[in-house]
Amino acid sequence: MSRLEARLNQAWLRKGPLAMLLLPLAWLMGVLVAFRRLAYRMGWLAGGKMPVPVVVVGNRIVGGAGKTPTTMALLAHLKAQGWRPGVLTRGYKAALPEGQQGLLIDADSASRLSARQTGDEPMLIWRRTGVPIMVNRDRAAGGLALLQAHPEVDILVCDDGLQHLRLQRDIEIIVFDERGAGNGWLLPAGPLREPIDTPPTPGLCAPPLVLYNAQRASTALPGHLAASAMAPLCPLPDWWHGRPATSSLTSDKAVEGEGEGEGEAWAVAGIAHPQRFFDALRGQGFQITPLALPDHAELDDIPWPPEAREVIVTEKDAVKLDPDRLARERPGCRVWVAALDFHPQTSFWRELDAALAKLPNRHQPG
């Protein structure tokens, strides 16, 4: 995170001098957001309706609030209920081939694609769930292309699409973390992409579901909590190939101490809030040397020092670390992946299933 980003994140938590200085731009942002929603509501801008139900997962606050873990948990639930889901995503930082608007990740293409091409989060979702994924900035066009390639898909999940109003949706899931609405102001004076009390999008079959990736509700909106915990660390080759872990690193096996030296345990995180990752490791008793990278860091160069022998990374970073490459460039270094176990409350699944039962174009799952 750059110094400017860090300063803005701090400013967005309170109504201080910097936030107040940016308030006129936030008012302009509010006008633009309201006009855009009005344009879709009145039909001045056309939306795309899919032939199957659409569930959108997103947030009103910028930065990582837990959308991707929510999407993966949602996909697992839908599959368990007999649905055959597909995923739509814009693929932040995806390097699509020249002249190509979309990129399909599925069993036939995944081995030929890299996280640089698809974006790290789409590749992570693929490795964790195995469902077909369409990377396309135009989610409506991407949805039609995905359904043409995979006609068995009977429900679409849009990852980070709450403000992508061109894609008409049936169900919305709004995710917050412990920041809530921050200072309550819109960008750039605050962290909100749209007002916290934005009316539901027309056409929903049920009120939006609110999920708090936090220990308690962080806004006044009624919703459900989600618990997250770090799974046992898994060797990168096992995680990369979807195999059960052949071994695990525990805090009593990790090297203690914070000085430089062979065998030092490093924790590497290229995510929106790396401190959460470092705190979680320390909470499990690990003595670590933290290395925070920019969110979505590409990892073209291995960022930890050659003398490191034990390295712990997030799943979002693991998708960019080919085990064969590491074996060549860092022989003798063991990389461990810290997967996240994410579990919304049972009440969330009950409300979701009730919404799914109201779908007007509902296919019978299974």
N, C-alpha and C positions, 0 to 999 in steps of 0.2 A: 504494500500500500504506500503510495507516495505521501509526501509531507502534506500536500494540499488536500488529498483525500482524507487523511487522518484528521486534519483540522476541520474539514467540513463535517465529518462524522461526529466530532465532538460538538460542533456548533449546532447540529441538528437535534441534539438532545435537550437543548434549552433555548429560550427566546432571548439570546444574548445579543451583543452589538453586531457581530458579523451576520447573524441570521436576520436581524432587523434591517441591516443595510441591504440585504438581498430581497427583502419583502416585496418591493414593487415588481420584481421579476416573477415572484410567486403569484402575485395577483394576475399578471398577464398569463401565466401558466394555467391558472384556474379558469380564465375566460376561454382559452384554447381547448382545455379538457371538456368544459361544459358544451361548447359549440360542436366539438367533434361527436360527443355522445348524442346531442340533439340531431345532428346530421344523419346519423345512423337510425335514430328513432323515427325521424320523419321520412326516411327513404331517400334523402338527398345523396347519401353514400350507400352503395349496395353491399350487402353482406352475402356470404356464401353459405348455403344450407347443405349439409351433408346428408346422404341417404341413410346414415346410421347415427345413433346417438353420439353426442360429443360432451365430454367432461373436461372442463378447463381447470387447471391448477395454477394459481398465481398468487401474487401478493400486492399490496398497495404501497409497501415501503421498499425502497431500493436496497440492494445488497442481498446477501444470502440469508433467507429466513427459514429455509427448510423445504423449498419447493421440490427439489430433486428427491430427497428421501421420502417425501409425501407421495410423489409420483410412483416411486418404486413400490412402496407399500400398497398403494392403490392398485397397481397392476397385479401384484400377488393376490390381493383380495378378489379382484375381478376374475382372474384365472381360476381361483378356488371355487368361485360361484358358477363356473362353466362358461363365462364369456371368453371371446377370442379378441383381445384388445390389440390395437396398434397405437403408436405414439407419434404426435406431431410436435416439432420443435424447430426453433430458428437456428439452433446450433451456434451459440455465441463464439465468435472468432473462427468459425468454420472456413476453411480455404477450399471452396467448391471449385471443381475443374472449370476452366474458362468456357464461358458460354452455356454453362449448366445451371439451371435455377434450383434444382433440388438434388438430394443425394439419399439413396435408400440404403439403410443398414438392415441386412437380414442374413439368414444362414448362408446364402450364396455369395454375398458380397463382403461380409465382415472381415474375412481373412485378407482381403486385398486393400482394406481401408485402414487409415491411421487416425488417431485422435486429432492430429493437426488438420486433416481433411474434414472430419465430421464435427469437430468441437469436442471438448473433453466430456461434458455432461451427457450428450447423446451416446457416446461410446460406453460410458459408465453404465447408463441405463440398459444398453444392449447386453453388456457382459453380466449384469446382475439378473436380468429378466428374460432375455432371449426373444422378446417380442419385436416384430418389424417396426422400424423407426424411419420416418421421413424427415430429413433436415431441409427446411425451406422457409425463407422469411415470410412468404405468403402462405399461411397455414391452410387457407381454404383451397388454393391450388394444390398444395402438398397433400391435403387429405384426399382429394380425388385421385391423385397419382398413386397414393398408397393403396387405396381401395382397388384400383385397376390392377396393381401388381399383386395384391393379396386379397382376393374377393372373399376369403373366409373371415376376414376381420369384421366383427359385428358391433364394435364400439371403439371410438377414438378418444384418446387421452391427450390433451394439449398441455405440454409442459411450459410454464411461464407464458401464458397467453391471455391473462386477465384483461389487458388493455388492447389486445388484438381484436378489435370489434368487427373486423371484416369476416371473421369466422363466427358464425352463429353457433350458440351452444345451448345445451339442455340443462346442464348442472355446472355450478361454479363452486370451487373450493378455494377459500381465501386463507392464506397462511401468514401468521405473525410469529415473531420470536419475542424475546424478552424486551426488545426496544419498543414494542407496541407501535404507536404512531409518532414516536419521537416528540418533537415540540408541537406537532399537530399542523405544521405548515407544509405547503407544497414546495416542490423543487423550484429554485435552488435554495430557498430560505429554510426548508425543512426536508425530510426524507421521503415525503409522500409523492407517489406518482399521480394520485387522484385523491379527492377528499375522502376522509375516513367514513363519512356518511353517504357515499355515492349510492344512489338508488340501484336496486337490482337490474341487471340487463334484461330487456324485454325478451319474452319467449322461454324463460326458465320454467321447468316443470315443478320447481320447489324453491324456497328461499335459499340463498347461498349458504353453504356450510362454512363455518369458521373453525380453523384448527390452530391452536397455540403450541408452537414448538418451544415450550417454556414450562416452568414449574407452576405457573399460575397465569390466569388471563391477564394480558397486558393492555387491553383496551376495554371499553364499555360494551363492546359487541358480545352477545352471548355466543358461546362456542364450546369446544372440547379441547382437552389437553392431549399432548403426545409425549411419551417418555422415550428418551434415546439413551443408549449405552454403547460403549465400545465393545465389539466382539473380540474374542481371542485373536491375537496377532497371527497372521497367516504368511508363510513365505511367498514372495512375489511370484515365482514360477507356478506354484499351486493356484494362487488366486487368478493369475493371468489366464490359465488354461481351464479354470472352473473345476479344479480337483479338490477333494477334501485335503485339509492341511496335513502335511506329513510331520510337522513339528510346530512348536509355538515358542515365542519369546515371552517370558514372564519377568516381572520386575526383579525377582530374586536372582535371575540369570543375567540381567542387564548389567553393564559395567557402571559402577558408581563414580561420581566425581564430575567436575565441570571443567577441568583443564584440558589442554590439548594432549593428544597421545593416542597411540594405537589402541583400537578396541573401543573407543569412545562411542556412546550411544547418542546418535543424532536424531532429531525429530524435524521433518521437513514438511511444510504445508504451504501450498499455493492456492489458498481458498480465501473467501471474503473475510472471515474472522479467524485467523490462525491461532489466536490466543486461546480460543475455546478448545482447539485440538491439544495444545500444549498443556492446558489445565487438566484436561481429561486424562492425559498420560500421567501427569504428576499425581492426580487423584488415585491412580492405580498403583502408585508407588514407584514409578519409573523416574530415575534420575537422568535427565536429558539435557542436551545442548540444542536449543530451539533454532531453527532456521526458517524465518518467515519469508515467503516469496510473494510476488504480485498475484492477485487472483487470476486464474486461468494461465499461469506461467507455462510457457511452451516446453521447457526442459530440453531444448536442443543441446545444451551443455549441461552435464551433470553438475548440480550446484554444491554438493557437499565435497569436503576435501578428500584427496586420495587416501589419506591415512585412516579414514573412518572405516570401521569394521562392522558396526551394527547401525542400521538406518531404518527409521520408522516413517512411513509416508501415509497420506490419506488415499482413499480410493480414487478420488478425482485426479491425483497426481500419478497413481499407479497405472492408469490407462495410457500414460505417455512414456512409460519406462519398460521397453521391451527387455525381457530377461536375457535374451541372447546378446543384446547390445551391452547390458551391464556386465555380463560374464567376460566380455572382451575388454571393456573400458575400466572396469573396477573389479578385477579378480580378487577373491578373498573377502569381498564386502557382501554381507548378507542384508537384503532389503526385506522388511516386513510390512505388510499392509494392515492398516487398522480400519476394518469395516465398521459401519455404523448399524446397529440394530435399532430400528425406529418403529415404535408401537403406539398408534393412536388409541385413545380410550374406546372401549366397547360401544359406548354411546354414539361415537362418531360413525362406526360401521352401521349401527342400527339406523341412524338418520340417513346415511348414504343409501342403504338398501331400500328404505322407504321411498327415497327420491327416484331410484332406479325403477321401482315398481310403477311409478307414475309416467314413465317415458311414453310419449304418444307414438313414437316409431320404434318401440321396443321389440327386439327380436327375442325369441325364447332362447336363453343361454343353454349351451350344451348341445 
